[in-house]
Amino acid sequence: MYKYILEAAGNINWMAVMSLITFMSVFLISALLILKKDKRHISHMSQMPLENDSSNF
């Protein structure tokens, strides 16, 4: 049944192309933002869960 619905919808290859473009753009933007972050900030954020800070309680 779904096969006939998809055949009646026509050429839907543009949906696959648009989803690939969307995924790649989100991936590339997030990778660029991560690479542009300051290394000290990343190091500080990675050590936060391990710090023993009693001032928060």
N, C-alpha and C positions, 0 to 999 in steps of 0.2 A: 504494500500500500504506500509506504513512504517513498519507494522508488518512483512510483507514478506521480506523486506529488512533486518530487524534486525534478522530474523530467518536465512536468507542466510549468514549473517555475522558470524554465529557460536556463541559460548559461549562468551558473552561480559561482564561477571561478573567481570573480571579483571579491567575493566574501573571504575566500582563503587568502587572497593577496592582501586585502585590507587588514585581516587579523595578523598576518605575518609582519606587515609594515608597522602596525601598532605595537606589537610585541618588541620588535627590534628597536623602535624609537624609545620606548620606555626603558628597555635594557641599556641602551647606549647613553641616555640621559642620566640614569642612575649611576652607571659606571663612571661617567665624567665627573659627576658631583662628588663621588667617593674619592676619586683620584685627586680632585682639587682641594680636598680638606687638608687642614694643617695636621702634620704628623703628631705634634704635641697634643692637640685636641683628641685625636684618635687614641693615643696612648693613655691620656687622662681618663677618657670614657671607658677604656677597657679595664682600667685598674679600679674604677669606682666600686664595683660589687665586692672587691677584695679588701678595701680599706676598712679599718676598724675605727669608725667615727662615732663616739658616744654622744655627740652634741645633737644628733637627730632624735634621740629618745626623750 
